[in-house]
């Protein structure tokens, strides 16, 4: 089930060809590398990092590195990575093996659930690009246009989980040897609103004591609403303090902040107290109806389970 990518010696010959390029062509292609890196940005969602760390923790004992496929979308120079999966592989001194059939089957299954997610590149654990990376990148270059290579430092060598993104640029001269160069591109974290809620809940589990693992239970709905209202009140007080300081000339105004505040005010629906009360009561009635139906269904299932196991004689 393993497919052999390529001979590492061939890649080494390609890399040697880079250093034999004339200085003029080298600067010319180097400028192309820089310009290409500036025109592409990678945005990674938190679920991708969680999947990478989970795959690294579940790796085989003899595996020093884990690789996988990045899934997402590409739009106007922005690569948004929303999902990923691990690809089993083996690395030797002169070759790389990977279960390509497994990767294709898993990608087809994911397409049935998320048809908008396409292959945008691949990821690997570690903080550097190796000769094996060139071989693996060659395969993903056949699967998608201009794939992105993402490295995640799961060893925490710098004290944190470093995240870097690269693109591979072909270098060479006409009629001569060609090679490739991995150039870094900007990478940043982004998340949806539900992901933000999950991250905030995870932050509460961080413990300052090195010998004690802190656990936290999910809060009730009413407690979550109360906490969200308290945070909103603190933010409103911060905004009011900023506006008062600007009016009293204690703080210089910021046009960008002013435009955002104006958009925020325009986004608030204008309604009377009676309209708001009517809308709120209607939503409460709908919520109570859903809760009542859920309890009735739960009771019906419990009765059905007990009647099923009653003796017939």
ChimeraX commands (.cxc) that place a marker at each C-alpha (Angstrom):
marker #1 position 0.00,0.00,0.00 radius 0.5
marker #1 position 3.03,2.30,0.11 radius 0.5
marker #1 position 4.02,4.37,-2.89 radius 0.5
marker #1 position 7.62,5.38,-3.45 radius 0.5
marker #1 position 7.94,9.11,-4.10 radius 0.5
marker #1 position 11.41,9.53,-5.55 radius 0.5
marker #1 position 15.11,9.04,-5.00 radius 0.5
marker #1 position 16.61,11.61,-2.64 radius 0.5
marker #1 position 19.79,11.67,-4.70 radius 0.5
marker #1 position 17.87,13.22,-7.60 radius 0.5
marker #1 position 16.69,15.99,-5.31 radius 0.5
marker #1 position 20.23,16.59,-4.09 radius 0.5
marker #1 position 21.38,17.02,-7.69 radius 0.5
marker #1 position 18.62,19.57,-8.24 radius 0.5
marker #1 position 19.72,21.52,-5.17 radius 0.5
marker #1 position 23.33,21.48,-6.35 radius 0.5
marker #1 position 22.16,23.05,-9.59 radius 0.5
marker #1 position 20.96,26.13,-7.69 radius 0.5
marker #1 position 24.47,27.05,-6.59 radius 0.5
marker #1 position 25.85,26.81,-10.13 radius 0.5
marker #1 position 23.51,29.54,-11.46 radius 0.5
marker #1 position 25.14,32.70,-12.74 radius 0.5
marker #1 position 24.92,35.63,-10.32 radius 0.5
marker #1 position 22.72,37.62,-12.68 radius 0.5
marker #1 position 20.16,34.86,-12.99 radius 0.5
marker #1 position 20.36,34.15,-9.28 radius 0.5
marker #1 position 19.40,37.72,-8.38 radius 0.5
marker #1 position 16.71,37.66,-11.02 radius 0.5
marker #1 position 15.11,34.52,-9.67 radius 0.5
marker #1 position 15.63,35.68,-6.09 radius 0.5
marker #1 position 13.57,38.76,-6.86 radius 0.5
marker #1 position 10.90,36.50,-8.27 radius 0.5
marker #1 position 10.96,34.49,-5.03 radius 0.5
marker #1 position 10.44,37.58,-2.89 radius 0.5
marker #1 position 7.64,38.93,-5.07 radius 0.5
marker #1 position 5.88,35.56,-5.08 radius 0.5
marker #1 position 6.07,35.36,-1.29 radius 0.5
marker #1 position 4.55,38.82,-0.86 radius 0.5
marker #1 position 1.52,37.95,-2.99 radius 0.5
marker #1 position 0.36,35.00,-0.89 radius 0.5
marker #1 position -0.86,34.80,2.71 radius 0.5
marker #1 position -1.84,31.72,4.71 radius 0.5
marker #1 position -4.60,31.80,7.33 radius 0.5
marker #1 position -4.80,28.77,9.61 radius 0.5
marker #1 position -7.77,27.80,11.77 radius 0.5
marker #1 position -7.22,26.43,15.31 radius 0.5
marker #1 position -8.75,23.05,14.46 radius 0.5
marker #1 position -5.83,22.43,12.10 radius 0.5
marker #1 position -3.29,22.85,14.89 radius 0.5
marker #1 position -5.29,20.56,17.18 radius 0.5
marker #1 position -5.35,17.85,14.51 radius 0.5
marker #1 position -1.61,18.20,13.91 radius 0.5
marker #1 position -0.82,17.90,17.62 radius 0.5
marker #1 position -3.18,14.93,17.97 radius 0.5
marker #1 position -1.50,13.15,15.05 radius 0.5
marker #1 position 1.93,13.86,16.55 radius 0.5
marker #1 position 0.91,12.43,19.93 radius 0.5
marker #1 position -0.47,9.27,18.26 radius 0.5
marker #1 position 2.55,8.68,16.01 radius 0.5
marker #1 position 4.52,5.44,15.99 radius 0.5
marker #1 position 7.38,5.13,18.43 radius 0.5
marker #1 position 9.97,5.06,15.62 radius 0.5
marker #1 position 8.53,8.08,13.78 radius 0.5
marker #1 position 10.30,11.37,14.32 radius 0.5
marker #1 position 8.08,13.39,12.00 radius 0.5
marker #1 position 4.43,13.37,10.97 radius 0.5
marker #1 position 3.06,14.71,7.69 radius 0.5
marker #1 position -0.41,15.25,6.28 radius 0.5
marker #1 position -2.60,17.04,3.78 radius 0.5
marker #1 position -3.92,20.58,4.17 radius 0.5
marker #1 position -7.49,21.30,3.09 radius 0.5
marker #1 position -9.11,24.65,2.53 radius 0.5
marker #1 position -9.79,27.32,-0.06 radius 0.5
marker #1 position -7.78,29.82,-2.10 radius 0.5
marker #1 position -9.20,33.24,-2.87 radius 0.5
marker #1 position -7.41,36.39,-4.06 radius 0.5
marker #1 position -3.97,35.47,-2.79 radius 0.5
marker #1 position -5.22,34.15,0.56 radius 0.5
marker #1 position -4.94,30.45,1.39 radius 0.5
marker #1 position -7.39,29.64,4.20 radius 0.5
marker #1 position -6.61,26.28,5.81 radius 0.5
marker #1 position -9.74,24.96,7.52 radius 0.5
marker #1 position -9.01,21.25,7.85 radius 0.5
marker #1 position -6.30,18.63,7.55 radius 0.5
marker #1 position -5.58,14.94,8.02 radius 0.5
marker #1 position -2.53,12.79,8.65 radius 0.5
marker #1 position -0.89,10.64,5.96 radius 0.5
marker #1 position 1.11,7.61,7.20 radius 0.5
marker #1 position 4.63,7.63,5.79 radius 0.5
marker #1 position 8.16,6.34,6.28 radius 0.5
marker #1 position 11.36,8.29,5.71 radius 0.5
marker #1 position 14.66,6.64,4.83 radius 0.5
marker #1 position 18.03,8.08,3.91 radius 0.5
marker #1 position 17.47,7.76,0.17 radius 0.5
marker #1 position 13.70,7.59,-0.27 radius 0.5
marker #1 position 10.29,8.51,1.13 radius 0.5
marker #1 position 7.27,6.22,1.27 radius 0.5
marker #1 position 3.68,7.25,1.89 radius 0.5
marker #1 position 0.26,5.61,1.79 radius 0.5
marker #1 position -1.16,7.55,-1.14 radius 0.5
marker #1 position -4.21,5.31,-1.46 radius 0.5
marker #1 position -5.13,6.08,2.15 radius 0.5
marker #1 position -4.75,9.82,1.52 radius 0.5
marker #1 position -6.95,9.68,-1.58 radius 0.5
marker #1 position -9.67,7.68,0.17 radius 0.5
marker #1 position -9.71,10.04,3.13 radius 0.5
marker #1 position -9.86,13.06,0.83 radius 0.5
marker #1 position -12.82,11.57,-1.07 radius 0.5
marker #1 position -14.67,10.94,2.21 radius 0.5
marker #1 position -14.03,14.50,3.34 radius 0.5
marker #1 position -15.33,15.84,0.02 radius 0.5
marker #1 position -18.69,14.21,0.71 radius 0.5
marker #1 position -19.01,16.18,3.95 radius 0.5
marker #1 position -17.16,19.38,2.97 radius 0.5
marker #1 position -17.33,19.73,-0.83 radius 0.5
marker #1 position -15.82,23.22,-0.71 radius 0.5
marker #1 position -12.53,22.05,0.83 radius 0.5
marker #1 position -9.76,21.28,-1.65 radius 0.5
marker #1 position -6.13,20.27,-1.30 radius 0.5
marker #1 position -4.07,23.44,-0.74 radius 0.5
marker #1 position -0.78,21.90,0.42 radius 0.5
marker #1 position 0.71,19.74,3.12 radius 0.5
marker #1 position 1.97,20.01,6.69 radius 0.5
marker #1 position 4.79,18.48,8.68 radius 0.5
marker #1 position 5.93,18.58,12.27 radius 0.5
marker #1 position 9.31,20.13,12.98 radius 0.5
marker #1 position 10.93,23.53,12.60 radius 0.5
marker #1 position 12.94,23.07,9.40 radius 0.5
marker #1 position 12.69,22.08,5.75 radius 0.5
marker #1 position 14.67,18.95,4.83 radius 0.5
marker #1 position 15.58,17.14,1.61 radius 0.5
marker #1 position 12.61,14.88,2.14 radius 0.5
marker #1 position 10.37,17.96,2.11 radius 0.5
marker #1 position 11.34,18.64,-1.51 radius 0.5
marker #1 position 10.34,15.13,-2.51 radius 0.5
marker #1 position 6.97,15.27,-0.74 radius 0.5
marker #1 position 6.28,18.76,-2.09 radius 0.5
marker #1 position 6.79,17.44,-5.62 radius 0.5
marker #1 position 3.87,15.05,-5.13 radius 0.5
marker #1 position 1.53,17.76,-3.80 radius 0.5
marker #1 position 2.51,20.01,-6.71 radius 0.5
marker #1 position 0.77,17.47,-8.93 radius 0.5
marker #1 position -2.35,17.50,-6.75 radius 0.5
marker #1 position -2.88,21.28,-6.61 radius 0.5
marker #1 position -1.51,24.49,-8.05 radius 0.5
marker #1 position 1.24,26.15,-5.99 radius 0.5
marker #1 position 0.85,24.06,-2.81 radius 0.5
marker #1 position 1.67,25.52,0.59 radius 0.5
marker #1 position 4.01,23.80,3.04 radius 0.5
marker #1 position 3.18,24.36,6.72 radius 0.5
marker #1 position 5.60,23.42,9.51 radius 0.5
marker #1 position 4.47,23.09,13.13 radius 0.5
marker #1 position 7.17,22.91,15.81 radius 0.5
marker #1 position 5.60,20.37,18.15 radius 0.5
marker #1 position 8.90,19.97,20.03 radius 0.5
marker #1 position 8.56,23.55,21.38 radius 0.5
marker #1 position 12.25,24.29,20.87 radius 0.5
marker #1 position 11.63,28.04,20.97 radius 0.5
marker #1 position 9.37,27.82,24.02 radius 0.5
marker #1 position 6.21,27.90,21.92 radius 0.5
marker #1 position 4.67,26.01,19.03 radius 0.5
marker #1 position 6.24,27.77,16.07 radius 0.5
marker #1 position 4.16,28.02,12.90 radius 0.5
marker #1 position 5.72,28.73,9.50 radius 0.5
marker #1 position 4.47,28.57,5.92 radius 0.5
marker #1 position 6.47,28.15,2.72 radius 0.5
marker #1 position 6.01,28.01,-1.02 radius 0.5
marker #1 position 8.42,26.28,-3.37 radius 0.5
marker #1 position 9.87,28.32,-6.23 radius 0.5
marker #1 position 11.58,26.67,-9.18 radius 0.5
marker #1 position 15.03,28.07,-9.97 radius 0.5
marker #1 position 17.34,27.43,-12.89 radius 0.5
marker #1 position 18.65,28.55,-16.28 radius 0.5
marker #1 position 17.51,27.45,-19.75 radius 0.5
marker #1 position 19.28,24.28,-20.78 radius 0.5
marker #1 position 20.85,23.77,-17.35 radius 0.5
marker #1 position 20.01,22.10,-14.10 radius 0.5
marker #1 position 17.04,23.34,-12.16 radius 0.5
marker #1 position 16.33,23.34,-8.47 radius 0.5
marker #1 position 13.79,24.59,-5.99 radius 0.5
marker #1 position 13.83,26.95,-3.05 radius 0.5
marker #1 position 11.41,27.09,-0.13 radius 0.5
marker #1 position 10.65,30.71,0.66 radius 0.5
marker #1 position 8.64,31.75,3.74 radius 0.5
marker #1 position 5.33,33.54,3.33 radius 0.5
marker #1 position 3.15,35.34,5.89 radius 0.5
marker #1 position 1.03,33.09,8.08 radius 0.5
marker #1 position -1.56,34.08,10.67 radius 0.5
marker #1 position -4.25,32.51,12.81 radius 0.5
marker #1 position -7.94,33.05,12.11 radius 0.5
marker #1 position -11.07,31.47,13.52 radius 0.5
marker #1 position -14.83,31.41,13.30 radius 0.5
marker #1 position -17.01,32.57,16.19 radius 0.5
marker #1 position -17.72,29.01,17.48 radius 0.5
marker #1 position -13.97,28.33,17.44 radius 0.5
marker #1 position -13.41,31.48,19.50 radius 0.5
marker #1 position -15.78,30.19,22.18 radius 0.5
marker #1 position -13.89,26.90,22.32 radius 0.5
marker #1 position -10.52,28.64,22.58 radius 0.5
marker #1 position -11.72,30.81,25.45 radius 0.5
marker #1 position -12.93,27.71,27.27 radius 0.5
marker #1 position -9.56,26.03,26.74 radius 0.5
marker #1 position -7.73,29.07,28.10 radius 0.5
marker #1 position -9.53,28.57,31.41 radius 0.5
marker #1 position -7.89,25.16,31.77 radius 0.5
marker #1 position -4.39,26.69,31.80 radius 0.5
marker #1 position -2.89,26.16,35.24 radius 0.5
marker #1 position 0.03,28.14,36.66 radius 0.5
marker #1 position 1.08,25.21,38.85 radius 0.5
marker #1 position 3.39,22.73,37.06 radius 0.5
marker #1 position 2.22,19.80,39.21 radius 0.5
marker #1 position -1.53,20.30,38.96 radius 0.5
marker #1 position -3.75,19.76,35.95 radius 0.5
marker #1 position -6.69,22.09,35.93 radius 0.5
marker #1 position -10.04,20.86,34.64 radius 0.5
marker #1 position -13.18,22.82,33.97 radius 0.5
marker #1 position -16.76,21.76,33.36 radius 0.5
marker #1 position -18.99,23.35,30.71 radius 0.5
marker #1 position -21.11,26.15,32.13 radius 0.5
marker #1 position -24.87,26.27,32.03 radius 0.5
marker #1 position -26.54,28.38,29.37 radius 0.5
marker #1 position -27.61,31.05,31.84 radius 0.5
marker #1 position -24.08,31.27,33.26 radius 0.5
marker #1 position -22.65,31.71,29.77 radius 0.5
marker #1 position -25.12,34.50,29.05 radius 0.5
marker #1 position -24.22,36.20,32.32 radius 0.5
marker #1 position -20.49,35.97,31.59 radius 0.5
marker #1 position -20.96,37.28,28.05 radius 0.5
marker #1 position -23.04,40.19,29.34 radius 0.5
marker #1 position -20.32,41.05,31.86 radius 0.5
marker #1 position -17.63,41.07,29.16 radius 0.5
marker #1 position -19.84,43.21,26.93 radius 0.5
marker #1 position -20.37,45.69,29.74 radius 0.5
marker #1 position -16.60,45.95,30.30 radius 0.5
marker #1 position -16.04,46.59,26.60 radius 0.5
marker #1 position -18.72,49.30,26.55 radius 0.5
marker #1 position -17.11,51.00,29.53 radius 0.5
marker #1 position -13.76,50.91,27.74 radius 0.5
marker #1 position -15.29,52.47,24.61 radius 0.5
marker #1 position -17.04,55.19,26.63 radius 0.5
marker #1 position -13.78,56.02,28.39 radius 0.5
marker #1 position -12.01,56.32,25.04 radius 0.5
marker #1 position -14.73,58.60,23.60 radius 0.5
marker #1 position -14.68,60.82,26.70 radius 0.5
marker #1 position -10.88,61.14,26.51 radius 0.5
marker #1 position -11.08,62.12,22.84 radius 0.5
marker #1 position -13.79,64.72,23.50 radius 0.5
marker #1 position -11.80,66.22,26.38 radius 0.5
marker #1 position -8.61,66.23,24.22 radius 0.5
marker #1 position -6.83,63.91,26.62 radius 0.5
marker #1 position -6.20,61.37,23.86 radius 0.5
marker #1 position -5.65,61.90,20.12 radius 0.5
marker #1 position -8.49,60.61,17.94 radius 0.5
marker #1 position -8.08,57.63,15.64 radius 0.5
marker #1 position -10.04,57.79,12.38 radius 0.5
marker #1 position -10.08,54.00,11.98 radius 0.5
marker #1 position -11.56,53.53,15.45 radius 0.5
marker #1 position -14.12,56.26,14.75 radius 0.5
marker #1 position -15.28,54.55,11.57 radius 0.5
marker #1 position -15.62,51.23,13.38 radius 0.5
marker #1 position -17.66,52.85,16.14 radius 0.5
marker #1 position -19.91,54.46,13.53 radius 0.5
marker #1 position -20.46,51.11,11.81 radius 0.5
marker #1 position -21.18,49.57,15.20 radius 0.5
marker #1 position -23.86,52.16,15.96 radius 0.5
marker #1 position -25.49,51.70,12.55 radius 0.5
marker #1 position -25.57,47.91,13.02 radius 0.5
marker #1 position -27.77,48.20,16.14 radius 0.5
marker #1 position -31.46,47.80,15.17 radius 0.5
marker #1 position -33.67,50.75,16.11 radius 0.5
marker #1 position -36.84,49.62,17.89 radius 0.5
marker #1 position -39.03,50.78,20.71 radius 0.5
marker #1 position -39.21,49.18,24.13 radius 0.5
marker #1 position -42.54,47.55,23.25 radius 0.5
marker #1 position -41.14,46.06,20.03 radius 0.5
marker #1 position -38.10,44.68,21.83 radius 0.5
marker #1 position -40.29,43.15,24.57 radius 0.5
marker #1 position -42.56,41.54,21.99 radius 0.5
marker #1 position -39.60,40.10,20.05 radius 0.5
marker #1 position -37.96,38.81,23.23 radius 0.5
marker #1 position -41.15,37.14,24.48 radius 0.5
marker #1 position -41.70,35.50,21.09 radius 0.5
marker #1 position -38.20,34.01,21.16 radius 0.5
marker #1 position -38.70,32.83,24.73 radius 0.5
marker #1 position -41.96,31.10,23.78 radius 0.5
marker #1 position -40.23,29.37,20.87 radius 0.5
marker #1 position -37.42,28.23,23.14 radius 0.5
marker #1 position -39.83,26.91,25.76 radius 0.5
marker #1 position -41.75,25.03,23.06 radius 0.5
marker #1 position -38.54,23.36,21.85 radius 0.5
marker #1 position -37.62,22.38,25.42 radius 0.5
marker #1 position -41.11,20.94,26.02 radius 0.5
marker #1 position -41.01,18.89,22.82 radius 0.5
marker #1 position -37.53,17.61,23.69 radius 0.5
marker #1 position -38.70,16.47,27.12 radius 0.5
marker #1 position -41.74,14.74,25.59 radius 0.5
marker #1 position -39.55,12.89,23.11 radius 0.5
marker #1 position -37.15,11.87,25.89 radius 0.5
marker #1 position -40.05,10.56,27.99 radius 0.5
marker #1 position -41.47,8.68,25.00 radius 0.5
marker #1 position -38.13,6.99,24.34 radius 0.5
marker #1 position -37.77,5.97,27.98 radius 0.5
marker #1 position -41.27,4.46,28.02 radius 0.5
marker #1 position -40.60,2.64,24.77 radius 0.5
marker #1 position -37.37,1.22,26.19 radius 0.5
marker #1 position -39.09,-0.05,29.34 radius 0.5
marker #1 position -42.01,-1.56,27.39 radius 0.5
marker #1 position -39.61,-3.31,25.05 radius 0.5
marker #1 position -37.86,-5.18,27.88 radius 0.5
marker #1 position -41.08,-6.18,29.70 radius 0.5
marker #1 position -41.66,-9.95,29.87 radius 0.5
marker #1 position -44.32,-11.14,27.44 radius 0.5
marker #1 position -45.87,-13.85,29.68 radius 0.5
marker link #1:1,2 radius 0.2
marker link #1:2,3 radius 0.2
marker link #1:3,4 radius 0.2
marker link #1:4,5 radius 0.2
marker link #1:5,6 radius 0.2
marker link #1:6,7 radius 0.2
marker link #1:7,8 radius 0.2
marker link #1:8,9 radius 0.2
marker link #1:9,10 radius 0.2
marker link #1:10,11 radius 0.2
marker link #1:11,12 radius 0.2
marker link #1:12,13 radius 0.2
marker link #1:13,14 radius 0.2
marker link #1:14,15 radius 0.2
marker link #1:15,16 radius 0.2
marker link #1:16,17 radius 0.2
marker link #1:17,18 radius 0.2
marker link #1:18,19 radius 0.2
marker link #1:19,20 radius 0.2
marker link #1:20,21 radius 0.2
marker link #1:21,22 radius 0.2
marker link #1:22,23 radius 0.2
marker link #1:23,24 radius 0.2
marker link #1:24,25 radius 0.2
marker link #1:25,26 radius 0.2
marker link #1:26,27 radius 0.2
marker link #1:27,28 radius 0.2
marker link #1:28,29 radius 0.2
marker link #1:29,30 radius 0.2
marker link #1:30,31 radius 0.2
marker link #1:31,32 radius 0.2
marker link #1:32,33 radius 0.2
marker link #1:33,34 radius 0.2
marker link #1:34,35 radius 0.2
marker link #1:35,36 radius 0.2
marker link #1:36,37 radius 0.2
marker link #1:37,38 radius 0.2
marker link #1:38,39 radius 0.2
marker link #1:39,40 radius 0.2
marker link #1:40,41 radius 0.2
marker link #1:41,42 radius 0.2
marker link #1:42,43 radius 0.2
marker link #1:43,44 radius 0.2
marker link #1:44,45 radius 0.2
marker link #1:45,46 radius 0.2
marker link #1:46,47 radius 0.2
marker link #1:47,48 radius 0.2
marker link #1:48,49 radius 0.2
marker link #1:49,50 radius 0.2
marker link #1:50,51 radius 0.2
marker link #1:51,52 radius 0.2
marker link #1:52,53 radius 0.2
marker link #1:53,54 radius 0.2
marker link #1:54,55 radius 0.2
marker link #1:55,56 radius 0.2
marker link #1:56,57 radius 0.2
marker link #1:57,58 radius 0.2
marker link #1:58,59 radius 0.2
marker link #1:59,60 radius 0.2
marker link #1:60,61 radius 0.2
marker link #1:61,62 radius 0.2
marker link #1:62,63 radius 0.2
marker link #1:63,64 radius 0.2
marker link #1:64,65 radius 0.2
marker link #1:65,66 radius 0.2
marker link #1:66,67 radius 0.2
marker link #1:67,68 radius 0.2
marker link #1:68,69 radius 0.2
marker link #1:69,70 radius 0.2
marker link #1:70,71 radius 0.2
marker link #1:71,72 radius 0.2
marker link #1:72,73 radius 0.2
marker link #1:73,74 radius 0.2
marker link #1:74,75 radius 0.2
marker link #1:75,76 radius 0.2
marker link #1:76,77 radius 0.2
marker link #1:77,78 radius 0.2
marker link #1:78,79 radius 0.2
marker link #1:79,80 radius 0.2
marker link #1:80,81 radius 0.2
marker link #1:81,82 radius 0.2
marker link #1:82,83 radius 0.2
marker link #1:83,84 radius 0.2
marker link #1:84,85 radius 0.2
marker link #1:85,86 radius 0.2
marker link #1:86,87 radius 0.2
marker link #1:87,88 radius 0.2
marker link #1:88,89 radius 0.2
marker link #1:89,90 radius 0.2
marker link #1:90,91 radius 0.2
marker link #1:91,92 radius 0.2
marker link #1:92,93 radius 0.2
marker link #1:93,94 radius 0.2
marker link #1:94,95 radius 0.2
marker link #1:95,96 radius 0.2
marker link #1:96,97 radius 0.2
marker link #1:97,98 radius 0.2
marker link #1:98,99 radius 0.2
marker link #1:99,100 radius 0.2
marker link #1:100,101 radius 0.2
marker link #1:101,102 radius 0.2
marker link #1:102,103 radius 0.2
marker link #1:103,104 radius 0.2
marker link #1:104,105 radius 0.2
marker link #1:105,106 radius 0.2
marker link #1:106,107 radius 0.2
marker link #1:107,108 radius 0.2
marker link #1:108,109 radius 0.2
marker link #1:109,110 radius 0.2
marker link #1:110,111 radius 0.2
marker link #1:111,112 radius 0.2
marker link #1:112,113 radius 0.2
marker link #1:113,114 radius 0.2
marker link #1:114,115 radius 0.2
marker link #1:115,116 radius 0.2
marker link #1:116,117 radius 0.2
marker link #1:117,118 radius 0.2
marker link #1:118,119 radius 0.2
marker link #1:119,120 radius 0.2
marker link #1:120,121 radius 0.2
marker link #1:121,122 radius 0.2
marker link #1:122,123 radius 0.2
marker link #1:123,124 radius 0.2
marker link #1:124,125 radius 0.2
marker link #1:125,126 radius 0.2
marker link #1:126,127 radius 0.2
marker link #1:127,128 radius 0.2
marker link #1:128,129 radius 0.2
marker link #1:129,130 radius 0.2
marker link #1:130,131 radius 0.2
marker link #1:131,132 radius 0.2
marker link #1:132,133 radius 0.2
marker link #1:133,134 radius 0.2
marker link #1:134,135 radius 0.2
marker link #1:135,136 radius 0.2
marker link #1:136,137 radius 0.2
marker link #1:137,138 radius 0.2
marker link #1:138,139 radius 0.2
marker link #1:139,140 radius 0.2
marker link #1:140,141 radius 0.2
marker link #1:141,142 radius 0.2
marker link #1:142,143 radius 0.2
marker link #1:143,144 radius 0.2
marker link #1:144,145 radius 0.2
marker link #1:145,146 radius 0.2
marker link #1:146,147 radius 0.2
marker link #1:147,148 radius 0.2
marker link #1:148,149 radius 0.2
marker link #1:149,150 radius 0.2
marker link #1:150,151 radius 0.2
marker link #1:151,152 radius 0.2
marker link #1:152,153 radius 0.2
marker link #1:153,154 radius 0.2
marker link #1:154,155 radius 0.2
marker link #1:155,156 radius 0.2
marker link #1:156,157 radius 0.2
marker link #1:157,158 radius 0.2
marker link #1:158,159 radius 0.2
marker link #1:159,160 radius 0.2
marker link #1:160,161 radius 0.2
marker link #1:161,162 radius 0.2
marker link #1:162,163 radius 0.2
marker link #1:163,164 radius 0.2
marker link #1:164,165 radius 0.2
marker link #1:165,166 radius 0.2
marker link #1:166,167 radius 0.2
marker link #1:167,168 radius 0.2
marker link #1:168,169 radius 0.2
marker link #1:169,170 radius 0.2
marker link #1:170,171 radius 0.2
marker link #1:171,172 radius 0.2
marker link #1:172,173 radius 0.2
marker link #1:173,174 radius 0.2
marker link #1:174,175 radius 0.2
marker link #1:175,176 radius 0.2
marker link #1:176,177 radius 0.2
marker link #1:177,178 radius 0.2
marker link #1:178,179 radius 0.2
marker link #1:179,180 radius 0.2
marker link #1:180,181 radius 0.2
marker link #1:181,182 radius 0.2
marker link #1:182,183 radius 0.2
marker link #1:183,184 radius 0.2
marker link #1:184,185 radius 0.2
marker link #1:185,186 radius 0.2
marker link #1:186,187 radius 0.2
marker link #1:187,188 radius 0.2
marker link #1:188,189 radius 0.2
marker link #1:189,190 radius 0.2
marker link #1:190,191 radius 0.2
marker link #1:191,192 radius 0.2
marker link #1:192,193 radius 0.2
marker link #1:193,194 radius 0.2
marker link #1:194,195 radius 0.2
marker link #1:195,196 radius 0.2
marker link #1:196,197 radius 0.2
marker link #1:197,198 radius 0.2
marker link #1:198,199 radius 0.2
marker link #1:199,200 radius 0.2
marker link #1:200,201 radius 0.2
marker link #1:201,202 radius 0.2
marker link #1:202,203 radius 0.2
marker link #1:203,204 radius 0.2
marker link #1:204,205 radius 0.2
marker link #1:205,206 radius 0.2
marker link #1:206,207 radius 0.2
marker link #1:207,208 radius 0.2
marker link #1:208,209 radius 0.2
marker link #1:209,210 radius 0.2
marker link #1:210,211 radius 0.2
marker link #1:211,212 radius 0.2
marker link #1:212,213 radius 0.2
marker link #1:213,214 radius 0.2
marker link #1:214,215 radius 0.2
marker link #1:215,216 radius 0.2
marker link #1:216,217 radius 0.2
marker link #1:217,218 radius 0.2
marker link #1:218,219 radius 0.2
marker link #1:219,220 radius 0.2
marker link #1:220,221 radius 0.2
marker link #1:221,222 radius 0.2
marker link #1:222,223 radius 0.2
marker link #1:223,224 radius 0.2
marker link #1:224,225 radius 0.2
marker link #1:225,226 radius 0.2
marker link #1:226,227 radius 0.2
marker link #1:227,228 radius 0.2
marker link #1:228,229 radius 0.2
marker link #1:229,230 radius 0.2
marker link #1:230,231 radius 0.2
marker link #1:231,232 radius 0.2
marker link #1:232,233 radius 0.2
marker link #1:233,234 radius 0.2
marker link #1:234,235 radius 0.2
marker link #1:235,236 radius 0.2
marker link #1:236,237 radius 0.2
marker link #1:237,238 radius 0.2
marker link #1:238,239 radius 0.2
marker link #1:239,240 radius 0.2
marker link #1:240,241 radius 0.2
marker link #1:241,242 radius 0.2
marker link #1:242,243 radius 0.2
marker link #1:243,244 radius 0.2
marker link #1:244,245 radius 0.2
marker link #1:245,246 radius 0.2
marker link #1:246,247 radius 0.2
marker link #1:247,248 radius 0.2
marker link #1:248,249 radius 0.2
marker link #1:249,250 radius 0.2
marker link #1:250,251 radius 0.2
marker link #1:251,252 radius 0.2
marker link #1:252,253 radius 0.2
marker link #1:253,254 radius 0.2
marker link #1:254,255 radius 0.2
marker link #1:255,256 radius 0.2
marker link #1:256,257 radius 0.2
marker link #1:257,258 radius 0.2
marker link #1:258,259 radius 0.2
marker link #1:259,260 radius 0.2
marker link #1:260,261 radius 0.2
marker link #1:261,262 radius 0.2
marker link #1:262,263 radius 0.2
marker link #1:263,264 radius 0.2
marker link #1:264,265 radius 0.2
marker link #1:265,266 radius 0.2
marker link #1:266,267 radius 0.2
marker link #1:267,268 radius 0.2
marker link #1:268,269 radius 0.2
marker link #1:269,270 radius 0.2
marker link #1:270,271 radius 0.2
marker link #1:271,272 radius 0.2
marker link #1:272,273 radius 0.2
marker link #1:273,274 radius 0.2
marker link #1:274,275 radius 0.2
marker link #1:275,276 radius 0.2
marker link #1:276,277 radius 0.2
marker link #1:277,278 radius 0.2
marker link #1:278,279 radius 0.2
marker link #1:279,280 radius 0.2
marker link #1:280,281 radius 0.2
marker link #1:281,282 radius 0.2
marker link #1:282,283 radius 0.2
marker link #1:283,284 radius 0.2
marker link #1:284,285 radius 0.2
marker link #1:285,286 radius 0.2
marker link #1:286,287 radius 0.2
marker link #1:287,288 radius 0.2
marker link #1:288,289 radius 0.2
marker link #1:289,290 radius 0.2
marker link #1:290,291 radius 0.2
marker link #1:291,292 radius 0.2
marker link #1:292,293 radius 0.2
marker link #1:293,294 radius 0.2
marker link #1:294,295 radius 0.2
marker link #1:295,296 radius 0.2
marker link #1:296,297 radius 0.2
marker link #1:297,298 radius 0.2
marker link #1:298,299 radius 0.2
marker link #1:299,300 radius 0.2
marker link #1:300,301 radius 0.2
marker link #1:301,302 radius 0.2
marker link #1:302,303 radius 0.2
marker link #1:303,304 radius 0.2
marker link #1:304,305 radius 0.2
marker link #1:305,306 radius 0.2
marker link #1:306,307 radius 0.2
marker link #1:307,308 radius 0.2
marker link #1:308,309 radius 0.2
marker link #1:309,310 radius 0.2
marker link #1:310,311 radius 0.2
marker link #1:311,312 radius 0.2
marker link #1:312,313 radius 0.2
view
